[in-house]
Amino acid sequence: MTIGIYLVYLPPYSPDLNPIEYIWKSVKRVLSLSFVKTEDELKNLIQSNFKTFSKSLSFAQSWIGLFLFGTYFYQMLCG
């Protein structure tokens, strides 16, 4: 049974090709400027910023579309 999930392997040591790295970079920047007193405060800060950045960084959606489009044709031609 196929469920339509295809793994796409990224080259090693290529964080610039992984959209989640841009989100983490943005979250870490905000965290570095924040002072938290408790672990719960830190968790809330991470969660709220992660949600905010993952929604606002629209480059990920367009990048994923282009990358998967190219990967699909590569697999069709060379697969």
N, C-alpha and C positions, 0 to 999 in steps of 0.2 A: 504494500500500500504506500503510495507516495502522497505526501502532504504539502508539497510545493515549497519546501524549505531547502535552499541551496547555500552551502557554506562558501564564503568568499575569503580566501586567505590573503592577508596583507603581508607585504615583505617585512622581514624582521628589522627592527630598529628604525621604523618609519612612523613615529607618532604623528607626524604631520598628515598622514593619510587616514588617521583614526579620528572621526569627529568628536568622540567623547573626550579626547585629550584637550580640545579647545574649551569644552565646558569646564573640565577640572581646572584648567589654567585660570579661567575667570573666577571660579569659586575660591581657589587658593589665593588669588590676588585680594579678594574681599576679606578673607580670613586673616591674611597677614596684617591688615589694617585694623582688625577688631581685637578688642580685649574681652575675653570671656572669663567668668568666674567659676562656672560649674560645667560639668560634663553635659548636662541636659541643655544648657544654653548653647554649647558648642554644637550639639546634634541638631538643635532647632535652626541655628544659623546655617549649617551645612545644607540641611534639607530645604530651607526656604530659598537659599541662593541657587542650589542645584536646579530646583523647579523653575525659578525665574530665568536662569541662563539657558536651560534646555528648551524653554519656550521661545526665548527671544533670539537665539542664535539660528537664524533661518538658513545660514549657509550649509548646515548639515544636511538638510533635506535636499537641496539642489545638488550638493556634492555627491550624496548617496545615489541620487537618480542617475547622474552622469557616470559614476563609477560602475554601477550595476549594469547600465546600458552597454558600456564598453566590455564589461566582463561577460555579459550574455553573448555578444557577438564573437568574442574571443573563443568562448567555449563551443559555439556553433561551428566556427571555422577550424579550430585547432583541437577541439575537445576529444 
